Amino acid sequence: MKKKIEILSPAKNLIQGMAAINAGADAVYIGAPQFGARSNATNSVEDIAELVHYAHLFKARVFVVVNTILYDNELEDCKKLIHHLYDIGVDALIVQDMAIMELDLPPIVIHASTQANNRDPKHVKFLADAGMKRVVLARELNLDQIKDIHKATDVELEFFVSGALCVSFSGNCYMSVANGERSANRGSCAQNCRLPYNLTDGTGKTLIANSHLLSIKDLDLSDQLPNLIEAGITSFKIEGRLKDMVYVKNNTSYLRKKLDTFLENNETYQKASSGRTSYNFEAEMDRSFNRGYTDYFVNKRVEKIGTWESPKSQGQLIGKLIETKANGYVIENYEKLNNGDGLCFTNDEGVVDGLQINIIVNNIVVPNTFKSLKPGTVIYRNSDAAFNKLVEREDSAVRKIGVQLKFTETSDGFQLLAVDEDGHKSVSSFKANKEPAKNEESTLPNIKKNLAKAGNTPFVVDDIEVVFSGNWFLPISKINEIRREVLEQLIHIRVKDYHREEFQITKTDHPYPVTQLDFTYNVSNQLARTFYKRHGVTEIEKAFELQWEPGKSRVMTTKYCVKYELGKCARFQRATMGEKVVEPLVLKHGENEYKLKFNCKPCEMEIWEKDADLEFEEEED
């Protein structure tokens, strides 16, 4: 039996969830009214139920994120919500807090969110043995590490392949709490990583001024899909529950086409849902929101990944500015541009700036507001007006399920049988006297023509067979009526026959990989403590949110490295690094200061508040 490979798309709301499915998603993930890590992307249970119904029609799945850490007074409400989600047919929950494993749950499938320390074989195998059916792996992993995890356990593995990157290890960023008591683990990330900072060295010298030193590029692993499948990934996740419709449809469509090319005539792997999508736009990921792209660490540390100039969307490279005119610009590849487009560039002061095109006259790009630009300035388009308008249309991506029709006689009338691409059958019949057509011309072409009109249904008719003993006359109205009946029945049959995987969590006691948990394990309630203690953990520190000591805390751990971005890494950049920097390096934004600590053996950087007393290791030479 072939293994199913899935594209998993974000759903900010019901409309975008349906659009993602239409664009080719095999599954979508969406936030519920509470307990999701994006507090600005919540949805009613009623809307999720409607999305479930629509998704299941295409054998696509719906996962609900319940991935905040929970406080003791929230556990009962969380349990009630999970029961509601199970009752409406949700396929799985994505969770961070192990307290959920202790609740009295219905038999609903549980996935481990990327915040659950999913970075090594031992932790991932533990979660699988505890009953998790899928683990969302940490974004920082490379192909070799993914392979090692896959060898250790046969649990389903999910991996982010496009969208914004969290600079911190997921679940281990506490800058929002430290700066304003907004917890990322509680759904209220303030995105401090996207702010501008000054960087000073241990002598107080300013090395970099007013740059977005923690902001990194967006992820694009679309060319790595075959390698990731070989490594053991079965679900490709698109980040973006706060993104717009164009982003969701564009990225989903692009990855759908990439994956379908790989799956075509493949004897080992297959698509995870039904139907096929037709598009009236050409998907290109750089035409929707992006900060430039990186493959992050999937091929290990090979490139700089910072986007220090700006955390805003860079968009699509157009070309260089050739000449400035009195009221506009001559730009390379100007023919790609449209009225209303937004352009992005770095101005003479080194600041990322932008403007909007008013009109293009001959070869002159005329902006709404003229700005002085030097020849050679590199121009990007970060808002493509014509593309956005096209993709936003409901018919820009249309998904249909293939169906075969067979129209035959019965003893007292006629019958229509529909068999869809998954083998579901629907049949309808009507009584009628068999009257020969008044002329000798065959009625079959006209009957087939009307049977083929699937219209606004989710079906496309791939084949029609009409088996008559005579050249019978039939009113067009009766043909249309029986076609509508059989296809409407087929919708209900597909949804009714949808098989939802179920799994009842039972309490386990196999040993946790470590016996001591620090605050990065985010234990915020008694049930989570019970879970870990039963699995052999002896010491459990409270979650950061419950014990923060202002001014002295470690607020982030990351594989991203400011020293590497500066070209000062002794491990990877010996030949070019030149003079070493004097530590500690300090980031400053307004009144907030952070010390940087570099742990070269695991190749990680820590960010600490200003009053922390740090010891620094000697760098590897």
FILO-80240 format. One record per residue: x, y, z of N, C-alpha, C in turn. Coordinates in steps of 0.2 Angstrom, whole numbers, plus 5000, padded with zeros to 4 digits. Each point is the difference from the previous one (the first is absolute). Layout:
N
XYZXYZXYZ/...
This chain:
621
500449945000499650065000500450065000/499950054996500450064999499950045006/500550045002500050045006499850074998/499550035004499750074998500550055002/500050054995500450065002499650065000/500050045005499550065001500350074999/499650044997500150075001499650035005/500250035005499650035006500150075000/499450044999499950074999499750035006/500250075001499750035006499350034998/499650005005499350034999499950055005/500050074998499850055005499350005002/499649984995499350005001499749944996/499350005000499749954996500150014992/499950064998500150024993500749984998/500550025003500749984998500149935001/499749975004500149925001499749974993/499450024998499749974994500450024994/500350065000500450024994500649965000/500349985006500649965000499949934997/499449975002499849944997499950004993/499650054998499950014992500750014997/500550035003500650014997500549935000/499749955003500449945000500249975007/499950035005500249985007499749935001/500449965003499849935002499750015007/500250055004499850015007500150085001/499650025005500150075003500050005007/500350055003500050005007499750075002/499650015005499650055002500050015007/499950065003499950025007499349995002/499949985006499350005003499950065004/499450015004499950065003500550025006/500449955002500550015006500649954999/500550025003500649955001500449994994/500050054995500449994994500650055001/500549994997500650045000500050064996/499450014997499950074996499450035003/500050045005499450025003499550044995/500350034995499750044995499749964994/500049935001499849964994499549945004/499550025003499549965003499449994996/499749945001499449994996499549965004/499350014999499549975003500049924999/499749965004500049934999499549994994/499550044999499550004995500450014993/500550045000500450014993500449944999/500349985005500549945000499649944997/499449995003499549954998499950004992/499950064998499850014993500649994995/500650025003500649984997500249934999/499849965006500149935000499649974995/499450024999499549974995500350014993/500250064999500350014993500649964999/500550005005500649964999499949934999/499549975004499949934999499749984993/499750044997499749994994500649984995/500650035001500649994996500549955003/499749975005500549965004500650035003/499950075001500550045003499850005008/500550025004500050005007500050075003/499750005006500050065004500449995006/500550045002500349995006499950075004/499950005006499950065004500650015005/500250065000500650015005499750025007/500249965005499950015007500750005003/500450054998500749995001500350065005/499650035004500250045005500249965006/500450035005500149975006499350025004/499849955005499450015003500150025008/499650045003500050005007499549965003/500149995006499549955004499350014999/499850075000499350025000499749994992/500449994996499849994993499949934997/500249955004500049934998499349974999/499650025004499349984999499750024993/500150074999499750034994500449974994/500649985001500449974994499749934999/499849965005499849944999499350004996/499650055002499350014997500150024993/500550044998500150024994500249944995/500449965003500349944996499449954999/499549995004499449964999499650034995/499950075000499650034994500449994994/500650004999500450004994499949934998/500149955004499949934998499349994997/499550025004499349994998499850034993/500450054998499950034993500449974994/500449955002500449964995500750024999/500350055004500750024999500449945000/500550004996500549944999500549995005/500350065003500549995005500150075003/500350005006500250065004500850004999/500250075000500750015000500250035007/500449975004500050025007500750015002/500150045005500750015004500049985007/499550015003499949995008499949935001/500449965004499949935001499449995005/499850055003499450005004499449974996/500050014994499449984995500049925000/500649975001500149935000499749975006/499950045005499749975007499250015000/499750044995499350025001499649944998/499450005001499549954998499850014993/500349974995499950024993499649954996/499750034995499749954995500549974996/499949954996500549974996500250044994/500350065002500250044994500850004999/500250004994500750004999500450065002/500649995003500450055003500650014996/500250064998500750024997500450045005/500649995000500450045005500350064996/499850065002500250064997500750015000/500350044996500750014999500350045007/499550025004500350035007500249955005/499949934998500049955005500749975000/500550044999500749975000500249954995/499750004994500149954995500650004996/500650005003500650014997500549945000/499849945003500549955000499649935000/500349954998499749935000499649985007/500450015005499749985007499450035001/499950075000499450035001499549994996/500149994993499549984995499749935002/500549965001499749935001499650005007/500250035005499650015006499350024998/499950054997499450034998499649954996/500349964996499649954996499849945004/500449985005499849955005499550025005/499950075001499550025004499350014997/500049994993499450004996499950054995/500550044999500050054995500049974993/499650014996500049974993500450044995/500250065002500450044995500450055004/500650014998500550055003500250064995/499850065002500350064996500750015002/500449994995500750005002500350085000/500550015004500350065001500350034993/499950064999500250034993500749994999/500450005006500750014999500449944998/499649944999500349944999500349994993/500549974999500349984993499849934998/500149994994499849934997500249945003/500750015003500349945003499649995007/499950055003499650005007499349974999/499750024995499349984998500049924999/500549984996500149934999500149965006/500450035005500149965006499449995004/499650065000499349995004499649954996/500050004994499549954996500249935001/500749995001500349935002499749985007/500050055004499849985007499349995001/499550024996499349995001499750004994/499449974999499650004994499450055001/500050055005499550055000500050044994/499450034998500050054995500450065001/500450024995500450065001499750064996/499950065003499850064996500650055001/500150044994500550055000499850064996/500250065003499850064996500550014994/499650024995500450004993499950074997/499650045003500050074997499750055005/500150065000499850055004500550035005/499750045005500450045004500449955005/500650025002500349965005500050035007/499949965005500150035007500849995001/500350065002500750005001500249965006/499649995005500149965005499949934999/500349955004499749935001499250015002/499649974996499350015001499849985007/499650055003499849995007500550025005/500650024998500550025005500250084999/499550044998500150074999499650045005/500350035005499750045005500150075000/500250034994500150075000499350045001/499549974997499350045001499850005007/500249955004499850005007500550065004/500649994998500550055004499950074998/499750014994499950074998499450035001/499549965001499350035001499549955003/500349945002499549955003499549974995/500250004994499649974995500449934998/499749955002500349934999499949974993/500549994996499949964994499749935001/500249975005499749945002499350005002/499750065001499350015001499650034995/500450004994499650034994500150074998/500550045004500050074999500750024999/500449974995500650024998500050084998/500550045003500050074998500550014994/500349944998500550014994500650055002/500349995005500650045002500649994995/500049944998500549984995500050044994/499550034998499950044994500250085001/500250025006500150075002500750024998/500250064999500650024999500450015006/500749985000500450005006500750034998/500350035005500750014999500449955003/500649984997500549955002500650035003/500249995006500650035003500449945002/500750015001500549955002500150015007/500549965003500250015007500350065002/500250044995500450065002499550065000/499349984998499550064999500050034993/500449974995500050034993499449974997/499750054996499449984996500349964993/499849944999500249974994499550004995/499450005002499450014995499550045003/499750054996499550045003499349994997/499550005004499350004997499949954995/500149945001499949954995499649945003/499649974996499649945003500449945001/500450005005500549955001499849935001/499449995002499749945002499549974995/499950044995499549994994500349954995/499749954998500349954995499549994995/500349984994499649994994499549955001/499549994995499549955000500349934997/499649955002500249934998499749984993/500549974996499749974994500449944999/499749945001500349944999499649964994/499750044996499749974994500449954996/500650024999500549954996500349945004/499850005007500249955004499549945001/499450014997499549955002500249934999/500349984994500249934999500549985006/500550045001500549995006499749995006/499550045002499649995006499649945001/499749984994499649945000500549945001/500550004997500549955001500350005007/500050055004500250015007499549975004/499350004998499549985004499450045002/500050064996499550055001499449984996/499450005003499449984996499550065000/500150065004499650054999500450075000/499850044994500450064999499650065002/500250035005499650065003500250064998/499550044998500050074999499950055006/500450045002499950055005499550054998/499650035005499750064998499250005001/499849995007499350015002499850075000/500550055000499850075000500150034993/500249964995500150034993499450014996/500050034995499450024996499849944995/499550014996499749954995500549984995/500350064997500549994995500649965002/500350015005500549965003499849935000/499549985003499749935002499949974993/499750034995499849964994500750004996/500450055000500650004996500549945002/500150005007500549965002499749925000/499449995001499749945000500049974992/499850044996500049994993500749984997/500550045002500749994998500349935003/499949995006500249935003499649944997/499350014999499649954997500349984993/500250054996500349984993500749975001/500450025005500649975001500049935002/499549995005499949935003499749954994/499550034997499749964995500549974994/500550044999500549984995500449955002/500250005007500349945003499649945000/499450015002499549945001499849974994/500150034994499749974994500449944998/499649954999500249934999500549975005/499950035006500549975005499749945003/500449955001499749935002500050005008/500350055004500149995007499550055003/499950064998499750055003499450034996/499450025004499550034996499750065004/499650044996499650055003499649985006/499950055005499649985006499350015000/499750034995499350024999499849994993/499450024999499749984993499950074996/499849994994499950054996500650034996/499950054996500550034996499850084999/500550045000499950075000500250034994/499650044997500250044994500150075002/500550044997500250075002499950044994/499850075002500150054995500550055001/500549985004500650045002500649955000/500650034999500649975001500350015007/500049955004500250015007500850015000/500250055003500750025002500150035007/500349965004500050025007500350075001/500450034996500350075001499550054998/499449984998499550054998499550015006/500149975005499650015006500550025006/499750015006500450035005500749955002/500650034999500649975002500550055002/500549985004500650045002500649984996/499949974994500649974997500049935003/500349954997500049935002500649975002/500049955004500549965003499849935000/500549955000499849935001500249985008/500150065004500249995007500549955001/499949955004500649965002499949934997/499549994995499949934998500649974996/500450044997500649984997500650025005/499950015006500550025005500150084999/500550035004500150075000500550024994/499750024995500350024994500050074997/499550045003499950074997499850045006/500050074999499750055004499350004999/499650015006499349994999499650065003/500450055002499750065003499750054995/499550035002499750054995500050075004/500650035001500150055005499750074998/499950014993499850064998499350015002/499649954999499350015002499649935001/499550005005499749945001499350004995/499950054996499550004996500149964994/499449994996500149964994500450034995/500549964997500450024995499749994993/499749954999499649984994500549984995/499850014993500349974994500550054997/500649984999500550044997499850024993/500050064998499850034993500650014996/500550055003500650024997500350065003/500550034996500350065003499650064997/500150065003499750064998500650034995/499850014994500550024994500050075000/499550045001500050074999499450035004/500150065003499550045003499750064995/499450004999499750054996499750065004/499750054997499750055004499449985004/499649954998499549985004499949925001/500649974998500049925001500749974999/499949944999500749964999500049954994/500549994998500149954995500449945004/499649945000500249945004500149944995/500549975001500149934997499449965001/499849974994499449955000499350035003/500050074998499450045002499349974997/500149964995499449974997499749955004/500349975005499749965005499650045005/500050065000499750045005499350024998/499550025005499350024999499950065004/499550034997499750065004499849985007/500150035005499849985007500549965003/500649974997500549965004500350045005/500249975005500550035005500749984999/500450055000500749984999500450015006/500649965001500450005006500750014998/500450045004500750024998500350025006/500750015000500450035006500250074997/499850055004500150074998500850025001/500150064999500750035001500249995007/499650005005500250005007500149935002/499949954996500049935002499449975003/499550044999499349985004499649974994/499749945002499549974995499450055000/499850014994499450054998499649974995/499550044998499549974995499650064997/499749984994499550044997499549964996/499550044998499549964996500050034993/499949964995499950024993499450034999/500050064997499350034998499849984993/500550004995499949994993500749984997/500049964995500649994996499850034993/500450054998499950034993500649994996/499949964994500649984996500449965005/500650025001500549965004500150045007/499650055001500150045006499549975006/500349985006499649985005499950065005/499450035000499850065003499749985007/500350025006499749985006499550055003/499649985005499650055003500350065003/500649985004500450055003500749994997/500350054997500750004998500550005005/500549955000500650005004500650004996/500550035003500650014996500449935001/500249974994500449935001500650014995/500549965002500650004996500049954995/500250014994500149944995500449945003/499849944999500349945003499649985006/499550045002499649975006499649944998/500149955004499649944999499350005002/499549994995499350005001499749945001/499649995005499649945001499250025000/499649964998499350015000499749965006/499850035005499749975006499250005001/499750034995499349994999499850004992/499849944998499849994993499350014999/499850064998499350025000499649954995/500249994994499649954995500049935003/500649985002500049935003499649995006/500050055005499549995005499350004998/499850044996499350014997499849934997/500549974996499849944997500049945005/500450005005500149945005499450005005/499850075001499450005005499349984997/500049994994499449984997499849935002/499449985001499849945003500249944995/499950024993500249954995500750004998/500550035004500749994998500249945001/499849965005500249935001499349965001/499949954996499449965000500149935001/499849975005500149935001499449954999/500149954996499549964998500249925001/499549965001500149935001499749974994/500449954997499949974994499449955001/499550004995499549955001499849974993/499849945000499849974994499249985000/499750014995499250005000499849944995/499549965002499849954996499250005000/499750024994499350014999499749944996/499549975004499849934997499250005000/499749954997499349995001499849965006/499450015002499749955005499449974997/499749965003499449974997499450054999/500050055005499550054999500350075000/500650014998500350074999500750004999/500350045003500850014999500350015007/500749985000500450015006500750034998/500250045005500750034999500449985006/500649974999500449985005500750044999/500250035006500650045000500549965005/500650004997500549975004500650055000/500250025006500550055001500749975000/500650045000500649984999500349955006/499650015006500149965006499649935000/499649994995499549945000499450015003/499850065003499350015003499550004994/499449985002499549994995499450035002/499650034995499450035001499649984994/499349995001499649984995499350035001/499750024994499350035001499749974993/499350005001499649984994499350035000/499750004994499450034999499649954995/499350015001499649964996499850044994/500049964994499850044994499849954995/499550024995499949964995500650014994/500249944997500550014995499750014994/500150064998499850034993500550014995/500049974994500550014996500050084997/500650024999500150074997499650004994/499850064998499650014994500450004994/500650025000500549994994500549955002/500349994994500549945001500750025003/500150075001500650025003500149985007/500649975002500149975006499950055006/499749985005499950055006500649995005/500449964999500649995005500450065000/500350034995500450065001499750055004/499350025000499750055004499949975007/499949945001499949975007500750015003/500549984997500750005003500250085001/499850044996500250075001499750035006/499449985002499650035005500249965007/500249934999500349975006500650035002/500450024996500750035001500050075004/499450035000500050065003500050005008/500649995003500049995007499950075004/500150054996499950075003500450025006/499650025005500450035006500149945005/499849944998500149945005500849995001/500249965005500749995001500349954995/499649984995500249944995500250034993/500449964997500150014993499949934997/499650004994499849934997500649984995/500349955002500549984996499849954994/499549965001499849954995499249995001/499749994994499349995000499849944996/499749965002499749944996499350005000/499749994994499350005000499849934996/499649965003499949934998499250004999/499850014994499350004998499849944995/499449975000499949954995499650044994/499950065001499750044994500250075000/499750044995500250075000499450045003/500149995007499450035004500050085000/499450025000500050085002499950015007/500450055003499950025007500050075000/499650035004500050075001500750025004/500250064998500750025003499950025007/499450025002499850015007500149945004/499849944998500149945004500749985000/500450014995500749985000500450055005/499850065000500350055005499849985007/499449985001499849995007500349945003/500149944996500349945002500750015002/500450044995500750025001500150045007/499550055001500150035006499949965006/499549965000499849955006500649955001/500349974995500549955001500650045003/500250064998500650035002499950035007/499450025002499950035007500049945004/499749944998500149945005500749985001/500450014994500749985001500450045005/499850075000500350045005499949975007/499449995002499849975006500349945002/500149954995500349945001500750015001/500350044997500850015001500150025007/499650055002500150035007499849955005/499549964999499849955005500549945000/500249984995500549955000500750025001/500250065002500650025001500349965007/500649984999500249965006500550055004/499850015006500450045005500449955004/500750015000500449965004499950025008/499949955004499950025007500549965004/500250035006500549975004499850025008/500049955004499850025007500750005004/500250065002500650015004499949965007/500549965002500049965006500650035004/500050005006500650025004500649955000/500550034999500649964999500550025006/500649965001500550025005500749984997/500150004994500749994997500450065002/500649995001500550055003500050064995/500050065002500150064996500850004999/500250034994500750004999500550035005/499750055004500450045005499649995006/500350015006499750005006499950075004/500350054997500050075002499750054995/499550035001499750054995500150075002/500350044996500150075002499450044997/500050075000499450034998499850004993/500549984996499849994992499649954999/499849955005499549954998499350035002/499950065002499450045000499549965004/500149975006499649975005499650055004/499450014998499650055003499449985004/499949945001499449975004500249945003/499549985005500149945004500049934996/499550004995500049944996500649994996/500350054997500649994996500649975005/500050035006500549975005499849935002/499449985000499849935001500349964995/499950024993500249964995500749995000/500450055001500749995000500349965006/499750015005500249965006499949924999/499449994997499849934999500549974995/500350044996500549974995500850015003/500050015006500750005003500450065001/499750064999500350065001500050025007/500550025003500150015007500050085002/500250044996500050075001499750044994/499550045002499750044995499950075002/500450044995499950075001499450034998/499750065003499450034997500250034993/499450014996500150034994500250085001/500350024995500350075001499550055002/499449994997499450055002499850005007/500249955004499849995007500650025005/500650014997500650025004500550054998/499850044995500450044997500450055005/500650015000500450045004500250064995/499750065001500250054995500750025000/500350014994500650024999500649955000/499849945002500649955001499849934996/499650004996499749944997500349984993/500149944998500149984993499350004996/500050044995499350014997500049974993/500649974998499949974993500649954999/499949944997500649964998499849994992/500650004996499850004993500749974997/499849974994500649984995500250064996/499650055000500350064996500550035004/500550034997500650035003500250074997/500050055005500250064997500750014999/500449965003500750004999500249974993/499649954998500149974993499850054995/499450035001499850054996500550064999/500350015005500650064999500649974997/500049944999500749974997500549995005/499849995006500549995006500049945003/499749954997500049935003500649964999/500349985006500749975000499949934997/499449975000499949934998500049994993/499650054997499849994993500350054995/500350065003500250054996500750025002/500549955001500650025002500450044996/500049994993500450034995499850074999/499450025002499750074998499850045006/500149975006499750045006500450065002/500749994999500450065002500050015007/500050065003500050015007499449985004/500149965005499549985004499650065004/499449995001499650055003500149995008/499950055003500150005008499349995003/499949955004499449985003499950035007/499450015002499449984997499750054995/499749974995499750044995499350015003/499750064999499450035003499550024995/499449985000499550034996499650055004/499850064997499650055004499550034995/499450005003499450034997499750045005/500050075000499750045005500449995007/499549985005500349995006500249925001/499849964995500149935001500749984997/500449965005500749984998500049935001/500449964995500149935000500749984999/500349965004500749974999499949944996/500549994995500049944996500649965003/499849935000500549955002500049954995/500649984998500149954994500349945003/499649954999500249935002500249964993/500650004999500349984994499949924999/500149965005500049934999499349984997/499450025003499449984997499850054994/500450054999499950054995499350045001/500050035006499450035002500150075003/499650055000500050065003499550015005/500250035006499550015005499950085001/499450025001499950075002499750015007/500450045004499950015007499850085001/499650015005499950075002500650035003/500050065001500650045001500449995006/499649985006500349995006500249935001/500049964995500249935001500850005001/500249965004500749995001500349944996/500350014995500249944995500749995000/500249934999500649984999500149984992/500650024998500149994992500549954999/499949954995500449954999500550034994/500649975000500550014995499749974993/500050044995499849984993500549944998/499749964996500449954996500450044995/500649984999500550034995500149954995/
